[in-house]
Amino acid sequence: MSMLAPADRLGKAAPAEVVAAVGEYAMRLAAEGRLRDGRQLRDPGFRIEPAKDAGRVVDGPFTEAKELIGGYFVVECDSAEEARDLALRNPHRRIGPVVVQPVLPLGT
């Protein structure tokens, strides 16, 4: 399961107390043996626009996005219910949504 924690809806950094709480949350997930990966994303990124030829690279930041993804966790879960319960414990939900997305294993 991948858990995406978007930046706040105005594109500003999360408050320091939320950042600290999310760090503690990540440490608990790691101590439980569930955390497989997790990173804060840096700005700006870029995207590749679809095209019939080689494609077109568009530099960020992308102001047209409704929500900005500030980071992610990849967490090992046995069920969708367990993923939901872990996402509900994510402190980032105090200031914005937490998106839960199943991830297929590599080579699938």
C-alpha positions as CSV (number, residue, x, y, z in Angstrom):
1,M,0.0,0.0,0.0
2,S,1.2,3.5,-0.8
3,M,0.1,6.4,1.4
4,L,0.4,9.8,-0.2
5,A,0.4,12.8,2.0
6,P,-0.3,15.9,0.0
7,A,1.1,19.3,1.0
8,D,-1.5,21.6,2.3
9,R,-4.0,22.9,-0.2
10,L,-2.3,26.3,-0.6
11,G,1.0,24.6,-1.6
12,K,2.7,25.7,1.6
13,A,4.9,23.5,3.8
14,A,3.1,21.7,6.6
15,P,3.4,23.2,10.1
16,A,6.5,22.2,12.0
17,E,4.4,20.3,14.6
18,V,2.8,18.2,11.9
19,V,6.1,17.5,10.2
20,A,7.5,16.3,13.6
21,A,4.4,14.1,14.2
22,V,4.7,12.6,10.7
23,G,8.3,11.8,11.4
24,E,7.4,10.1,14.7
25,Y,4.6,8.2,12.8
26,A,7.2,7.0,10.3
27,M,9.5,5.8,13.1
28,R,6.6,3.8,14.6
29,L,5.9,2.2,11.2
30,A,9.5,1.3,10.8
31,A,9.7,-0.1,14.4
32,E,6.6,-2.3,13.6
33,G,8.4,-3.6,10.5
34,R,5.7,-2.1,8.1
35,L,7.6,0.8,6.5
36,R,9.1,-0.2,3.2
37,D,9.9,3.2,1.8
38,G,9.0,6.8,2.4
39,R,10.3,10.1,1.2
40,Q,9.5,13.8,1.2
41,L,9.3,15.0,-2.4
42,R,11.3,18.0,-3.6
43,D,10.0,20.7,-5.9
44,P,10.1,21.4,-8.7
45,G,9.5,18.2,-10.6
46,F,8.6,17.7,-14.2
47,R,6.2,15.6,-16.3
48,I,6.3,14.1,-19.7
49,E,3.3,15.1,-21.9
50,P,1.9,12.5,-24.2
51,A,2.9,12.9,-27.8
52,K,3.1,10.9,-31.0
53,D,6.8,11.8,-31.2
54,A,9.4,11.7,-28.5
55,G,7.2,13.6,-26.0
56,R,7.4,17.0,-24.4
57,V,9.0,17.7,-21.0
58,V,7.1,20.3,-18.9
59,D,8.9,21.7,-15.9
60,G,7.1,22.2,-12.6
61,P,5.8,23.4,-10.3
62,F,2.3,22.7,-11.6
63,T,0.0,25.4,-10.4
64,E,-3.0,23.7,-12.1
65,A,-2.9,20.8,-9.6
66,K,-5.7,20.8,-7.1
67,E,-3.5,19.2,-4.5
68,L,0.3,18.9,-4.2
69,I,1.9,15.6,-3.1
70,G,4.5,16.5,-0.5
71,G,5.7,12.9,0.2
72,Y,4.8,9.3,0.4
73,F,5.1,6.1,2.5
74,V,5.1,2.5,1.2
75,V,3.7,0.4,4.0
76,E,3.2,-3.3,4.2
77,C,-0.4,-4.2,5.0
78,D,-2.3,-7.5,5.1
79,S,-5.7,-6.0,4.1
80,A,-7.5,-2.9,2.9
81,E,-8.9,-2.5,6.4
82,E,-5.4,-2.5,7.9
83,A,-4.3,0.1,5.4
84,R,-7.3,2.3,6.3
85,D,-6.5,2.0,10.0
86,L,-2.8,2.9,9.5
87,A,-3.8,5.9,7.3
88,L,-6.2,7.1,10.0
89,R,-3.1,7.2,12.3
90,N,-1.2,9.5,9.9
91,P,-0.9,12.9,11.6
92,H,-0.9,14.6,8.2
93,R,-4.7,14.1,8.1
94,R,-5.0,17.0,10.5
95,I,-4.2,19.4,7.7
96,G,-5.0,17.6,4.5
97,P,-6.0,14.3,2.9
98,V,-4.1,11.1,3.1
99,V,-4.5,8.9,-0.1
100,V,-4.2,5.1,0.2
101,Q,-3.4,3.3,-3.0
102,P,-2.6,-0.4,-3.4
103,V,0.7,-1.1,-5.1
104,L,1.4,-4.1,-7.4
105,P,4.6,-6.0,-6.8
106,L,7.3,-5.4,-9.4
107,G,7.1,-7.8,-12.3
108,T,3.3,-8.2,-12.1
